[in-house]
Amino acid sequence: MCGRTCLTLDPDQVLCACKYQNSSVKKETDAHKKEKDDSIAPEDEERKGMETPEWRAEFNLGRRYQASYNIAPTDITPVVVSAAHFSDQEDQKCARIVMPMMWGMIPFWHKGDYRKHGLTTNNCRLEHLMDSKLYRGPFKRGQRCVVLCEGFYEWQTAGPAKKPSEREAYLIFVPQETDVKIYDKTTWTPSNVKLLRMAGLFDVWEDESGDKMYSYSIITFQSSKIMDWMHYRMPAILETEQQMNDWLDFKRVSDSQALATLRPAKCLEWHRVTKLVNNSRNKSEECNKPIELAAKPAKPPMNKTMMAWLNVRKKREEQIKAEQSEPSDEEDKDSATKRKNSPDANSPAKRQRFSDFKKALQKPSCGGSESENKSSPP
């Protein structure tokens, strides 16, 4: 299962992190291998073959991608697709495009507000993909995509049952170079960071006005030993460039061959994070840090009105206690005599009602008012 991700790169940085070896360029290089100049270093030759994917901006009903430490379903994130979806040119068969899409596929049959279709579509179960009314069509049309992130968050559900708020949260990511710490952006750049890539399916939904919204779902299957201690489901992670090529190239790779590329990841790393990620509104950089390095959240200041009310209440309670703890001697004697003679001496005292207090104030005194005494005959 995958319910939250982390991607803090801007569009230009995403493109830099997604450079790839174009198959057509590689073939051309091999064909002219004998003609190359011996003075060209192998590293320079390899860099020559690397291509930067194109960023294809889509309207998506006015929604835009925003880098975040805590990405949730319905957010817009960048995904990689084959350029062959938008061009029939021969040189575009192996080319890649990065484009923003909404996480959570919108059913093609839905009418009205795209946010109110009532289905949970952030994940697509591989076992039911071919039987699904929602996913079967996009898969048959070759609408495969690769979802990019620095890592995804997962909550430990395996083991003793716990309330959702008590479950430990983890950030899962692919192994990095020795000096790279995925949670510390000062230790890496877009050119040397290794993004986690998940297989997905995308579709295009149109509203009544004909405006389009691109959306996707992440493919999941049963967890392998590397993750079953944490959760019983895991996303289909593409660990190699060959897997990514085979999944994206829908014209060369058949449906059955594409499904065969999806297998449990073998190399993953993780660390426990704070419960800040439990709330998708928390976008702090503390979200992806190891729990031992994350700063403890400060307690929110109390509302001034609430503080004033509590102070008044406290003073009033102290005043009542003081009055009750210092009765006069005569009151002590009268109250003691009444308690002895009262048939309800052993029962607890009844609390005075406000209505009784109000009636007592409205009841005239037995001597009458001062004006009545002056007007009465001698």
C-alpha positions in Angstrom: 0.0 0.0 0.0 1.1 3.5 -0.6 -0.7 6.5 0.9 1.8 9.3 1.2 5.0 10.2 -0.7 7.8 12.8 -0.4 9.1 14.8 -3.4 10.8 18.2 -2.7 12.2 18.9 -6.2 11.0 21.7 -8.5 10.1 20.8 -12.1 13.5 21.6 -13.5 15.2 19.6 -10.7 12.9 16.7 -11.4 14.0 16.7 -15.1 17.6 16.7 -14.0 17.0 13.7 -11.7 15.2 11.8 -14.5 17.9 11.9 -17.2 18.0 8.6 -19.1 19.8 6.6 -21.7 17.8 6.8 -24.9 17.8 3.4 -26.6 17.9 4.9 -30.1 20.9 7.0 -29.1 22.6 4.0 -27.7 22.2 2.0 -30.9 23.6 4.9 -33.0 26.6 5.1 -30.7 27.2 1.3 -31.0 27.0 1.5 -34.8 29.7 4.2 -34.9 31.8 2.8 -32.1 34.7 2.1 -34.4 34.7 5.6 -35.8 34.9 7.4 -32.4 38.0 9.4 -31.4 40.2 7.6 -29.0 40.7 10.9 -27.1 37.1 10.9 -25.9 36.8 9.4 -22.4 34.2 6.7 -21.7 32.5 9.0 -19.1 32.1 11.7 -21.7 30.6 9.2 -24.2 28.2 8.0 -21.6 27.1 11.6 -20.8 26.6 12.2 -24.5 24.0 9.4 -24.6 22.0 10.8 -21.6 18.9 12.7 -22.5 16.7 15.0 -20.4 13.0 14.3 -20.6 10.6 17.0 -21.7 8.2 18.6 -19.2 4.7 18.6 -20.6 2.6 21.2 -18.8 -1.1 20.3 -18.6 -4.0 22.6 -17.6 -5.5 19.9 -15.2 -8.4 22.1 -14.3 -6.0 24.8 -13.0 -4.2 22.4 -10.6 -0.4 22.6 -10.4 2.4 20.5 -8.9 3.9 21.7 -5.7 7.0 20.1 -4.1 6.2 18.8 -0.7 7.5 16.7 2.2 4.1 15.2 2.6 2.2 14.4 -0.6 -1.3 12.9 -0.3 -3.9 11.4 -2.7 -5.6 14.1 -4.8 -2.3 16.1 -4.9 -0.7 16.8 -8.3 2.7 15.1 -8.8 5.1 14.5 -11.7 5.0 11.1 -13.5 7.0 9.7 -16.4 5.2 8.5 -19.6 6.3 7.5 -23.1 6.5 10.3 -25.6 4.8 7.9 -28.1 1.4 8.8 -26.4 1.7 12.3 -27.9 3.7 11.8 -31.1 3.9 9.2 -33.9 7.4 10.2 -34.9 10.0 7.4 -35.0 12.5 9.1 -32.7 9.8 9.5 -30.0 9.2 5.8 -29.5 11.8 5.5 -26.8 11.6 9.1 -25.6 10.2 10.1 -22.2 8.0 12.9 -21.0 7.4 14.1 -17.5 4.0 15.5 -16.8 1.9 16.5 -13.8 -1.1 14.3 -12.9 -3.4 14.0 -10.0 -2.9 11.1 -7.6 -6.0 9.0 -7.6 -7.5 7.9 -11.0 -10.9 9.6 -11.8 -13.4 7.0 -13.1 -14.1 7.7 -16.8 -17.8 7.3 -16.2 -18.0 9.9 -13.5 -20.0 13.1 -14.1 -19.8 16.3 -12.1 -17.1 17.4 -9.6 -14.0 15.2 -10.2 -13.3 15.2 -6.4 -16.7 13.6 -5.5 -16.7 10.2 -7.3 -16.6 8.4 -4.0 -14.0 5.8 -4.8 -10.5 5.2 -3.3 -8.2 5.0 -6.3 -4.8 6.0 -5.1 -3.7 2.3 -5.3 -4.5 -0.4 -7.9 -4.3 -4.0 -6.9 -2.3 -6.0 -9.4 -4.3 -9.2 -8.7 -7.6 -7.5 -9.8 -6.2 -5.2 -12.5 -7.6 -7.2 -15.5 -11.0 -7.6 -13.8 -11.4 -4.0 -12.9 -13.8 -1.8 -14.9 -11.6 1.2 -13.9 -8.1 -0.1 -14.7 -8.6 -2.7 -17.4 -9.2 -0.1 -20.2 -6.1 2.1 -19.4 -3.9 -0.9 -19.2 -5.1 -2.3 -22.5 -4.5 1.1 -24.1 -0.9 1.0 -22.9 -1.4 4.0 -20.5 1.5 3.0 -18.2 3.4 5.5 -16.2 6.1 5.8 -13.6 5.5 7.7 -10.4 8.4 9.6 -9.0 9.3 10.3 -5.4 12.2 10.6 -3.0 10.4 8.0 -0.8 7.0 6.9 0.4 5.6 6.8 3.9 4.2 3.6 5.3 2.5 2.8 8.7 3.3 -0.5 10.4 0.1 -2.5 10.5 1.7 -6.0 10.8 1.9 -7.3 14.3 -0.3 -6.5 17.3 -3.3 -4.4 16.4 -3.0 -0.7 17.2 -5.2 2.3 16.7 -4.3 4.2 13.5 -3.0 7.2 15.6 -0.6 4.8 17.5 1.0 3.1 14.5 4.7 3.8 13.8 5.3 5.6 10.5 8.4 5.0 8.2 10.0 6.6 5.2 11.0 3.9 2.6 13.5 4.9 -0.1 16.1 3.3 -2.4 19.7 2.9 -1.3 21.8 6.1 -2.0 25.5 6.8 -2.4 27.6 6.7 0.7 27.5 10.4 1.6 23.9 11.0 0.5 21.2 11.3 3.2 17.8 11.4 1.6 16.3 13.4 4.4 19.1 16.1 4.2 19.0 18.0 0.9 22.4 19.6 1.7 24.0 16.2 1.1 22.8 15.6 -2.4 21.8 17.3 -5.7 19.2 16.4 -8.3 22.0 15.0 -10.5 23.2 12.4 -7.9 20.0 11.5 -5.9 18.3 8.3 -6.7 14.5 8.7 -6.9 12.2 5.9 -6.1 10.1 4.9 -9.1 6.8 3.1 -8.9 4.7 1.5 -11.7 1.3 3.0 -12.3 -1.5 3.5 -14.7 -3.0 6.8 -15.9 -6.2 8.0 -17.6 -7.6 11.2 -19.0 -11.0 12.5 -17.7 -13.0 15.3 -19.3 -15.6 17.5 -17.6 -18.7 19.0 -19.2 -16.7 21.8 -20.7 -14.2 19.5 -22.4 -11.3 20.4 -20.0 -9.0 17.5 -19.3 -7.6 16.1 -16.0 -4.8 13.5 -16.0 -4.8 11.2 -13.1 -3.1 8.0 -12.0 -3.0 5.1 -9.6 0.0 3.2 -8.2 0.1 -0.5 -8.7 0.5 -2.6 -5.5 0.8 -6.3 -4.7 1.5 -8.6 -1.7 4.5 -7.6 0.3 7.7 -9.7 0.1 9.9 -10.5 3.0 11.6 -7.1 2.8 8.4 -5.3 3.8 5.9 -7.9 5.2 7.0 -7.1 8.8 5.7 -3.5 8.2 2.6 -3.9 5.9 1.0 -6.6 3.9 1.0 -4.6 0.7 3.8 -2.8 -1.2 4.0 -0.7 -4.4 5.5 -2.1 -7.6 8.9 -0.5 -7.5 11.0 -0.4 -10.7 14.6 -0.8 -9.6 16.4 -0.9 -12.9 16.4 1.1 -16.1 15.5 -2.0 -18.1 12.4 -2.5 -16.0 11.5 1.2 -16.5 12.0 0.9 -20.3 9.9 -2.2 -20.5 7.1 -0.7 -18.5 6.9 2.6 -20.4 7.4 1.2 -24.0 3.9 0.1 -24.7 4.5 -0.2 -28.5 7.4 -2.7 -28.1 6.5 -4.5 -24.9 3.2 -6.5 -24.8 0.8 -6.5 -21.8 2.0 -9.8 -20.5 5.6 -8.9 -20.8 5.0 -5.6 -19.0 3.3 -7.4 -16.1 6.3 -9.7 -15.9 8.6 -6.8 -15.2 6.6 -6.0 -12.0 8.2 -7.9 -9.1 9.0 -7.1 -5.4 11.9 -4.8 -4.8 15.1 -6.4 -3.4 16.9 -3.4 -2.1 15.1 -0.9 0.1 16.0 1.2 3.1 13.9 3.0 5.7 13.9 4.9 8.9 11.1 5.7 11.4 9.6 9.2 11.2 7.5 11.3 13.5 3.7 11.3 13.5 3.6 14.6 11.7 3.0 12.7 8.5 -0.3 11.4 10.0 -1.9 14.8 9.0 -1.6 15.6 5.3 -1.7 19.3 6.2 1.7 19.0 7.8 4.3 19.9 5.1 7.2 20.6 7.4 10.8 19.4 6.5 10.6 17.5 9.8 8.3 14.9 8.1 10.9 12.9 6.4 13.6 13.1 9.1 14.5 10.1 11.3 12.5 10.4 14.5 15.7 10.8 16.6 16.7 13.9 14.5 13.3 15.6 14.1 12.6 18.6 16.3 9.9 18.1 18.8 6.8 20.1 17.8 6.1 23.1 20.0 2.8 23.2 21.9 0.4 25.6 20.2 -0.3 28.8 22.2 -3.6 28.9 24.1 -6.4 31.2 22.8 -6.4 34.5 24.8 -10.2 34.4 25.3 -9.9 30.9 26.7 -7.0 31.9 29.0 -9.0 34.8 30.4 -12.0 32.7 31.0 -10.0 30.0 32.8 -8.4 32.7 35.0 -11.8 34.2 36.0 -13.1 30.7 36.7 -10.1 29.8 38.9 -10.4 33.0 40.9 -14.1 32.4 41.4 -13.5 28.8 42.6 -10.8 30.0 45.1 -13.2 32.7 46.4 -16.0 30.1 47.0 -13.6 27.8 48.8 -12.4 30.7 51.0 -16.0 31.6 51.9 -16.9 28.0 52.7 -13.8 27.4 54.8 -14.4 30.4 57.1 -18.0 30.4 58.5 -18.9 32.4 61.6 -19.4 30.9 65.1 -23.1 31.5 65.1 -23.5 29.9 61.7 -21.5 26.9 62.9 -23.9 26.4 65.9 -27.1 26.9 63.9 -25.9 24.6 61.1 -24.9 21.9 63.6 -28.2 22.1 65.4 -30.1 21.9 62.1 -28.1 18.9 60.9 -28.9 17.0 64.2 -32.6 17.8 64.1 -33.1 17.3 60.4 -34.4 14.0 59.2 -32.1 14.2 56.2 -29.1 14.7 58.3 -27.4 11.7 56.7 -28.3 12.6 53.2 -26.1 15.0 51.1 -27.0 18.6 51.0 -29.0 19.7 48.0 -27.4 22.2 45.6 -29.2 25.5 45.4 -30.9 26.2 42.1 -30.7 29.4 40.3 -34.5 29.7 40.1 -34.7 29.5 43.9 -32.1 32.2 44.3 -34.1 34.4 41.8 -37.3 33.9 43.8 -35.6 34.8 47.0 -34.5 38.1 45.5 -38.0 38.9 44.2 -39.8 38.1 47.5 -40.6 41.3 49.6 -39.2 41.7 53.1 -41.7 41.2 56.0 -41.3 44.8 57.2 -42.3 46.3 53.8 -40.4 49.0 51.9 -39.3 52.4 53.3 -41.9 54.2 51.2 -44.8 52.1 52.5 -43.8 52.8 56.1 -43.9 56.6 55.5 -47.3 56.5 53.8 -49.0 54.4 56.5 -51.2 56.2 59.1 -49.8 56.6 62.6 
